[in-house]
């Protein structure tokens, strides 16, 4: 089963956004995933990776939980 990692910037206060993404992914795909892990980071990072492949990056994409969910669906 796929593993999801959400890396978020602690100093930026992105924990709440990371938790919203985590919640949406667990709600949608919970029974099809190995884990949805929160990974602490810094320097403004907020990324979502499926099996170590980044599928969404705040630096390049708008924050949209629905779009992140679609990208994860496509990757799994």
Backbone atoms as SQL, in Angstrom:
CREATE TABLE atoms (id INTEGER PRIMARY KEY, chain TEXT, resi INTEGER, resn TEXT, atom TEXT, x REAL, y REAL, z REAL);
INSERT INTO atoms VALUES
  (1, 'A', 1, 'UNK', 'N', 0.837, -1.186, 0.000),
  (2, 'A', 1, 'UNK', 'CA', 0.000, 0.000, 0.000),
  (3, 'A', 1, 'UNK', 'C', 0.880, 1.248, 0.000),
  (4, 'A', 2, 'UNK', 'N', 0.410, 2.307, -0.620),
  (5, 'A', 2, 'UNK', 'CA', 1.187, 3.545, -0.688),
  (6, 'A', 2, 'UNK', 'C', 1.336, 4.216, 0.674),
  (7, 'A', 3, 'UNK', 'N', 2.445, 4.919, 0.830),
  (8, 'A', 3, 'UNK', 'CA', 2.701, 5.722, 2.023),
  (9, 'A', 3, 'UNK', 'C', 2.730, 7.192, 1.620),
  (10, 'A', 4, 'UNK', 'N', 2.044, 8.016, 2.376),
  (11, 'A', 4, 'UNK', 'CA', 1.973, 9.444, 2.111),
  (12, 'A', 4, 'UNK', 'C', 2.776, 10.165, 3.187),
  (13, 'A', 5, 'UNK', 'N', 3.560, 11.162, 2.768),
  (14, 'A', 5, 'UNK', 'CA', 4.249, 12.032, 3.707),
  (15, 'A', 5, 'UNK', 'C', 3.899, 13.473, 3.388),
  (16, 'A', 6, 'UNK', 'N', 3.488, 14.193, 4.423),
  (17, 'A', 6, 'UNK', 'CA', 3.187, 15.613, 4.310),
  (18, 'A', 6, 'UNK', 'C', 4.257, 16.338, 5.111),
  (19, 'A', 7, 'UNK', 'N', 5.169, 17.008, 4.419),
  (20, 'A', 7, 'UNK', 'CA', 6.209, 17.772, 5.100),
  (21, 'A', 7, 'UNK', 'C', 5.739, 19.217, 5.211),
  (22, 'A', 8, 'UNK', 'N', 5.844, 19.767, 6.420),
  (23, 'A', 8, 'UNK', 'CA', 5.336, 21.120, 6.651),
  (24, 'A', 8, 'UNK', 'C', 6.328, 21.939, 7.468),
  (25, 'A', 9, 'UNK', 'N', 6.320, 23.237, 7.244),
  (26, 'A', 9, 'UNK', 'CA', 7.209, 24.171, 7.926),
  (27, 'A', 9, 'UNK', 'C', 6.656, 24.475, 9.318),
  (28, 'A', 10, 'UNK', 'N', 7.416, 24.083, 10.345),
  (29, 'A', 10, 'UNK', 'CA', 7.009, 24.352, 11.721),
  (30, 'A', 10, 'UNK', 'C', 7.047, 25.848, 12.034),
  (31, 'A', 11, 'UNK', 'N', 8.173, 26.551, 11.744),
  (32, 'A', 11, 'UNK', 'CA', 8.214, 27.981, 12.066),
  (33, 'A', 11, 'UNK', 'C', 7.143, 28.812, 11.344),
  (34, 'A', 12, 'UNK', 'N', 6.694, 28.352, 10.189),
  (35, 'A', 12, 'UNK', 'CA', 5.681, 29.084, 9.419),
  (36, 'A', 12, 'UNK', 'C', 4.271, 28.858, 9.954),
  (37, 'A', 13, 'UNK', 'N', 4.109, 27.870, 10.822),
  (38, 'A', 13, 'UNK', 'CA', 2.785, 27.574, 11.359),
  (39, 'A', 13, 'UNK', 'C', 1.905, 26.798, 10.400),
  (40, 'A', 14, 'UNK', 'N', 2.502, 25.942, 9.576),
  (41, 'A', 14, 'UNK', 'CA', 1.734, 25.178, 8.585),
  (42, 'A', 14, 'UNK', 'C', 1.137, 23.876, 9.129),
  (43, 'A', 15, 'UNK', 'N', 1.244, 23.642, 10.441),
  (44, 'A', 15, 'UNK', 'CA', 0.700, 22.409, 11.018),
  (45, 'A', 15, 'UNK', 'C', -0.791, 22.264, 10.726),
  (46, 'A', 16, 'UNK', 'N', -1.548, 23.328, 10.887),
  (47, 'A', 16, 'UNK', 'CA', -3.002, 23.243, 10.670),
  (48, 'A', 16, 'UNK', 'C', -3.313, 22.848, 9.220),
  (49, 'A', 17, 'UNK', 'N', -2.616, 23.433, 8.270),
  (50, 'A', 17, 'UNK', 'CA', -2.823, 23.062, 6.854),
  (51, 'A', 17, 'UNK', 'C', -2.446, 21.599, 6.630),
  (52, 'A', 18, 'UNK', 'N', -1.329, 21.177, 7.199),
  (53, 'A', 18, 'UNK', 'CA', -0.883, 19.787, 7.040),
  (54, 'A', 18, 'UNK', 'C', -1.907, 18.827, 7.636),
  (55, 'A', 19, 'UNK', 'N', -2.468, 19.185, 8.785),
  (56, 'A', 19, 'UNK', 'CA', -3.485, 18.330, 9.417),
  (57, 'A', 19, 'UNK', 'C', -4.758, 18.258, 8.564),
  (58, 'A', 20, 'UNK', 'N', -5.132, 19.379, 7.943),
  (59, 'A', 20, 'UNK', 'CA', -6.320, 19.359, 7.068),
  (60, 'A', 20, 'UNK', 'C', -6.099, 18.437, 5.870),
  (61, 'A', 21, 'UNK', 'N', -4.903, 18.495, 5.299),
  (62, 'A', 21, 'UNK', 'CA', -4.577, 17.605, 4.182),
  (63, 'A', 21, 'UNK', 'C', -4.601, 16.158, 4.658),
  (64, 'A', 22, 'UNK', 'N', -3.963, 15.896, 5.791),
  (65, 'A', 22, 'UNK', 'CA', -3.915, 14.542, 6.346),
  (66, 'A', 22, 'UNK', 'C', -5.331, 14.007, 6.576),
  (67, 'A', 23, 'UNK', 'N', -6.174, 14.813, 7.183),
  (68, 'A', 23, 'UNK', 'CA', -7.547, 14.404, 7.469),
  (69, 'A', 23, 'UNK', 'C', -8.309, 14.072, 6.178),
  (70, 'A', 24, 'UNK', 'N', -8.183, 14.938, 5.179),
  (71, 'A', 24, 'UNK', 'CA', -8.875, 14.710, 3.907),
  (72, 'A', 24, 'UNK', 'C', -8.404, 13.420, 3.248),
  (73, 'A', 25, 'UNK', 'N', -7.105, 13.172, 3.268),
  (74, 'A', 25, 'UNK', 'CA', -6.571, 11.962, 2.635),
  (75, 'A', 25, 'UNK', 'C', -6.982, 10.702, 3.391),
  (76, 'A', 26, 'UNK', 'N', -6.966, 10.761, 4.708),
  (77, 'A', 26, 'UNK', 'CA', -7.392, 9.598, 5.490),
  (78, 'A', 26, 'UNK', 'C', -8.880, 9.328, 5.307),
  (79, 'A', 27, 'UNK', 'N', -9.670, 10.386, 5.237),
  (80, 'A', 27, 'UNK', 'CA', -11.105, 10.227, 5.014),
  (81, 'A', 27, 'UNK', 'C', -11.383, 9.587, 3.654),
  (82, 'A', 28, 'UNK', 'N', -10.672, 10.042, 2.643),
  (83, 'A', 28, 'UNK', 'CA', -10.903, 9.579, 1.272),
  (84, 'A', 28, 'UNK', 'C', -10.280, 8.218, 0.977),
  (85, 'A', 29, 'UNK', 'N', -9.049, 7.981, 1.453),
  (86, 'A', 29, 'UNK', 'CA', -8.291, 6.798, 1.036),
  (87, 'A', 29, 'UNK', 'C', -7.796, 5.941, 2.201),
  (88, 'A', 30, 'UNK', 'N', -8.263, 6.181, 3.403),
  (89, 'A', 30, 'UNK', 'CA', -7.717, 5.544, 4.594),
  (90, 'A', 30, 'UNK', 'C', -7.481, 4.056, 4.500),
  (91, 'A', 31, 'UNK', 'N', -8.406, 3.330, 3.909),
  (92, 'A', 31, 'UNK', 'CA', -8.274, 1.873, 3.824),
  (93, 'A', 31, 'UNK', 'C', -7.332, 1.424, 2.709),
  (94, 'A', 32, 'UNK', 'N', -6.872, 2.366, 1.877),
  (95, 'A', 32, 'UNK', 'CA', -5.982, 2.024, 0.761),
  (96, 'A', 32, 'UNK', 'C', -4.556, 2.520, 0.962),
  (97, 'A', 33, 'UNK', 'N', -4.268, 3.068, 2.151),
  (98, 'A', 33, 'UNK', 'CA', -2.952, 3.648, 2.411),
  (99, 'A', 33, 'UNK', 'C', -2.259, 2.936, 3.557),
  (100, 'A', 34, 'UNK', 'N', -0.947, 2.859, 3.475),
  (101, 'A', 34, 'UNK', 'CA', -0.156, 2.311, 4.563),
  (102, 'A', 34, 'UNK', 'C', -0.097, 3.312, 5.714),
  (103, 'A', 35, 'UNK', 'N', 0.162, 4.583, 5.370),
  (104, 'A', 35, 'UNK', 'CA', 0.210, 5.637, 6.385),
  (105, 'A', 35, 'UNK', 'C', 0.104, 7.003, 5.710),
  (106, 'A', 36, 'UNK', 'N', -0.296, 7.975, 6.527),
  (107, 'A', 36, 'UNK', 'CA', -0.262, 9.383, 6.129),
  (108, 'A', 36, 'UNK', 'C', 0.483, 10.091, 7.257),
  (109, 'A', 37, 'UNK', 'N', 1.774, 10.329, 7.052),
  (110, 'A', 37, 'UNK', 'CA', 2.649, 10.839, 8.097),
  (111, 'A', 37, 'UNK', 'C', 2.898, 12.330, 7.943),
  (112, 'A', 38, 'UNK', 'N', 2.937, 13.012, 9.078),
  (113, 'A', 38, 'UNK', 'CA', 3.341, 14.408, 9.110),
  (114, 'A', 38, 'UNK', 'C', 4.827, 14.454, 9.416),
  (115, 'A', 39, 'UNK', 'N', 5.567, 15.210, 8.612),
  (116, 'A', 39, 'UNK', 'CA', 7.017, 15.319, 8.745),
  (117, 'A', 39, 'UNK', 'C', 7.359, 16.793, 8.956),
  (118, 'A', 40, 'UNK', 'N', 8.073, 17.079, 10.033),
  (119, 'A', 40, 'UNK', 'CA', 8.420, 18.468, 10.314),
  (120, 'A', 40, 'UNK', 'C', 9.515, 18.960, 9.384),
  (121, 'A', 41, 'UNK', 'N', 9.424, 20.247, 9.039),
  (122, 'A', 41, 'UNK', 'CA', 10.414, 20.866, 8.159),
  (123, 'A', 41, 'UNK', 'C', 10.523, 22.346, 8.468),
  (124, 'A', 42, 'UNK', 'N', 11.224, 23.067, 7.605),
  (125, 'A', 42, 'UNK', 'CA', 11.379, 24.505, 7.774),
  (126, 'A', 42, 'UNK', 'C', 11.542, 25.157, 6.405),
  (127, 'A', 43, 'UNK', 'N', 11.908, 26.404, 6.381),
  (128, 'A', 43, 'UNK', 'CA', 12.129, 27.166, 5.139),
  (129, 'A', 43, 'UNK', 'C', 10.894, 27.232, 4.249),
  (130, 'A', 44, 'UNK', 'N', 9.702, 27.257, 4.855),
  (131, 'A', 44, 'UNK', 'CA', 8.480, 27.453, 4.090),
  (132, 'A', 44, 'UNK', 'C', 7.949, 26.229, 3.369),
  (133, 'A', 45, 'UNK', 'N', 8.470, 25.051, 3.682),
  (134, 'A', 45, 'UNK', 'CA', 8.080, 23.837, 2.980),
  (135, 'A', 45, 'UNK', 'C', 6.646, 23.417, 3.339),
  (136, 'A', 46, 'UNK', 'N', 5.914, 22.984, 2.344),
  (137, 'A', 46, 'UNK', 'CA', 4.642, 22.281, 2.506),
  (138, 'A', 46, 'UNK', 'C', 4.491, 21.431, 1.253),
  (139, 'A', 47, 'UNK', 'N', 4.759, 20.141, 1.394),
  (140, 'A', 47, 'UNK', 'CA', 4.709, 19.222, 0.256),
  (141, 'A', 47, 'UNK', 'C', 3.936, 17.965, 0.626),
  (142, 'A', 48, 'UNK', 'N', 3.429, 17.303, -0.402),
  (143, 'A', 48, 'UNK', 'CA', 2.771, 16.014, -0.238),
  (144, 'A', 48, 'UNK', 'C', 3.462, 15.037, -1.182),
  (145, 'A', 49, 'UNK', 'N', 3.916, 13.924, -0.627),
  (146, 'A', 49, 'UNK', 'CA', 4.614, 12.911, -1.419),
  (147, 'A', 49, 'UNK', 'C', 3.919, 11.569, -1.268),
  (148, 'A', 50, 'UNK', 'N', 3.833, 10.849, -2.378),
  (149, 'A', 50, 'UNK', 'CA', 3.316, 9.484, -2.396),
  (150, 'A', 50, 'UNK', 'C', 4.502, 8.579, -2.718),
  (151, 'A', 51, 'UNK', 'N', 4.829, 7.686, -1.785),
  (152, 'A', 51, 'UNK', 'CA', 5.985, 6.802, -1.949),
  (153, 'A', 51, 'UNK', 'C', 7.221, 7.584, -2.402),
  (154, 'A', 52, 'UNK', 'N', 7.519, 8.664, -1.683),
  (155, 'A', 52, 'UNK', 'CA', 8.698, 9.509, -1.898),
  (156, 'A', 52, 'UNK', 'C', 8.679, 10.330, -3.187),
  (157, 'A', 53, 'UNK', 'N', 7.581, 10.329, -3.908),
  (158, 'A', 53, 'UNK', 'CA', 7.431, 11.131, -5.130),
  (159, 'A', 53, 'UNK', 'C', 6.520, 12.320, -4.808),
  (160, 'A', 54, 'UNK', 'N', 7.055, 13.539, -4.900),
  (161, 'A', 54, 'UNK', 'CA', 6.253, 14.718, -4.578),
  (162, 'A', 54, 'UNK', 'C', 5.168, 14.909, -5.636),
  (163, 'A', 55, 'UNK', 'N', 3.910, 14.970, -5.151),
  (164, 'A', 55, 'UNK', 'CA', 2.776, 15.168, -6.055),
  (165, 'A', 55, 'UNK', 'C', 2.182, 16.567, -5.926),
  (166, 'A', 56, 'UNK', 'N', 2.538, 17.270, -4.844),
  (167, 'A', 56, 'UNK', 'CA', 2.061, 18.635, -4.652),
  (168, 'A', 56, 'UNK', 'C', 3.090, 19.397, -3.832),
  (169, 'A', 57, 'UNK', 'N', 3.351, 20.661, -4.216),
  (170, 'A', 57, 'UNK', 'CA', 4.350, 21.496, -3.546),
  (171, 'A', 57, 'UNK', 'C', 3.825, 22.924, -3.478),
  (172, 'A', 58, 'UNK', 'N', 3.731, 23.468, -2.266),
  (173, 'A', 58, 'UNK', 'CA', 3.232, 24.824, -2.072),
  (174, 'A', 58, 'UNK', 'C', 4.034, 25.843, -2.867),
  (175, 'A', 59, 'UNK', 'N', 5.300, 25.585, -3.081),
  (176, 'A', 59, 'UNK', 'CA', 6.150, 26.516, -3.814),
  (177, 'A', 59, 'UNK', 'C', 5.723, 26.661, -5.275),
  (178, 'A', 60, 'UNK', 'N', 5.019, 25.662, -5.800),
  (179, 'A', 60, 'UNK', 'CA', 4.623, 25.668, -7.205),
  (180, 'A', 60, 'UNK', 'C', 3.116, 25.670, -7.426),
  (181, 'A', 61, 'UNK', 'N', 2.368, 25.272, -6.416),
  (182, 'A', 61, 'UNK', 'CA', 0.929, 25.064, -6.585),
  (183, 'A', 61, 'UNK', 'C', 0.134, 25.838, -5.535),
  (184, 'A', 62, 'UNK', 'N', -1.105, 26.203, -5.880),
  (185, 'A', 62, 'UNK', 'CA', -2.000, 26.841, -4.924),
  (186, 'A', 62, 'UNK', 'C', -2.460, 25.820, -3.888),
  (187, 'A', 63, 'UNK', 'N', -2.677, 26.292, -2.660),
  (188, 'A', 63, 'UNK', 'CA', -3.182, 25.435, -1.587),
  (189, 'A', 63, 'UNK', 'C', -4.657, 25.172, -1.830),
  (190, 'A', 64, 'UNK', 'N', -4.970, 23.935, -2.182),
  (191, 'A', 64, 'UNK', 'CA', -6.339, 23.515, -2.471),
  (192, 'A', 64, 'UNK', 'C', -6.434, 22.041, -2.093),
  (193, 'A', 65, 'UNK', 'N', -7.090, 21.759, -0.981),
  (194, 'A', 65, 'UNK', 'CA', -7.152, 20.392, -0.475),
  (195, 'A', 65, 'UNK', 'C', -7.802, 19.450, -1.488),
  (196, 'A', 66, 'UNK', 'N', -8.805, 19.921, -2.214),
  (197, 'A', 66, 'UNK', 'CA', -9.452, 19.082, -3.230),
  (198, 'A', 66, 'UNK', 'C', -8.472, 18.712, -4.340),
  (199, 'A', 67, 'UNK', 'N', -7.668, 19.673, -4.774),
  (200, 'A', 67, 'UNK', 'CA', -6.675, 19.403, -5.819),
  (201, 'A', 67, 'UNK', 'C', -5.604, 18.439, -5.308),
  (202, 'A', 68, 'UNK', 'N', -5.182, 18.611, -4.070),
  (203, 'A', 68, 'UNK', 'CA', -4.193, 17.693, -3.485),
  (204, 'A', 68, 'UNK', 'C', -4.765, 16.280, -3.444),
  (205, 'A', 69, 'UNK', 'N', -6.013, 16.152, -3.048),
  (206, 'A', 69, 'UNK', 'CA', -6.675, 14.842, -3.002),
  (207, 'A', 69, 'UNK', 'C', -6.730, 14.215, -4.390),
  (208, 'A', 70, 'UNK', 'N', -7.038, 15.007, -5.409),
  (209, 'A', 70, 'UNK', 'CA', -7.074, 14.481, -6.784),
  (210, 'A', 70, 'UNK', 'C', -5.690, 13.984, -7.210),
  (211, 'A', 71, 'UNK', 'N', -4.666, 14.750, -6.880),
  (212, 'A', 71, 'UNK', 'CA', -3.305, 14.340, -7.271),
  (213, 'A', 71, 'UNK', 'C', -2.882, 13.055, -6.555),
  (214, 'A', 72, 'UNK', 'N', -3.247, 12.930, -5.308),
  (215, 'A', 72, 'UNK', 'CA', -2.940, 11.693, -4.584),
  (216, 'A', 72, 'UNK', 'C', -3.715, 10.528, -5.211),
  (217, 'A', 73, 'UNK', 'N', -4.973, 10.749, -5.543),
  (218, 'A', 73, 'UNK', 'CA', -5.783, 9.698, -6.182),
  (219, 'A', 73, 'UNK', 'C', -5.108, 9.227, -7.472),
  (220, 'A', 74, 'UNK', 'N', -4.624, 10.178, -8.276),
  (221, 'A', 74, 'UNK', 'CA', -3.954, 9.824, -9.518),
  (222, 'A', 74, 'UNK', 'C', -2.662, 9.032, -9.265),
  (223, 'A', 75, 'UNK', 'N', -1.982, 9.350, -8.177),
  (224, 'A', 75, 'UNK', 'CA', -0.697, 8.689, -7.883),
  (225, 'A', 75, 'UNK', 'C', -0.858, 7.296, -7.289),
  (226, 'A', 76, 'UNK', 'N', -1.995, 7.052, -6.636),
  (227, 'A', 76, 'UNK', 'CA', -2.175, 5.723, -6.041),
  (228, 'A', 76, 'UNK', 'C', -3.015, 4.832, -6.927);
